[in-house]
Amino acid sequence: MVAKYLGHTKVDETLNTYSHMFHNKLDDLVNTINELNRKNNN
């Protein structure tokens, strides 16, 4: 979604450019998404 918003044609471009800025928050984001998916599947 972020890649599309920024106009990047490939997700890799977004990840390579910005992921280092949010490394500590990445685990939190993944955990939140997994928790939401778990709740929606129950």
Rosetta blueprint (number, residue, H / E / L):
1 M L
2 V H
3 A H
4 K H
5 Y H
6 L H
7 G L
8 H L
9 T L
10 K L
11 V H
12 D H
13 E H
14 T H
15 L H
16 N H
17 T H
18 Y H
19 S H
20 H H
21 M H
22 F H
23 H H
24 N H
25 K H
26 L H
27 D H
28 D H
29 L H
30 V H
31 N H
32 T H
33 I H
34 N H
35 E H
36 L H
37 N H
38 R H
39 K H
40 N H
41 N H
42 N L
